[in-house]
Amino acid sequence: MYSELLQFGAMLVFFAVALCLWLKIVYLPGRTLERWEDQRVKAEGERTRQVPPAEERRRL
């Protein structure tokens, strides 16, 4: 009984660590980059080539 609880706990810890790493390495930097690009386009105005909004880039 104790070993099954230990295995279950280890599995939960593994998934929690994997989720945190995924958030830190994949998801949050991508969101930050999208926000930075959207702000850059607004700040630069019509002087440079416009980057399409994030929703349109996902469809491409």
Secondary structure, DSSP 8 states (H G I E B T S, - for coil): -HHHHHHHHHHHHHHHHHHHHHIIIIIHHHHHHHHHHHHHHHHHGGGS-----HHHHHH-
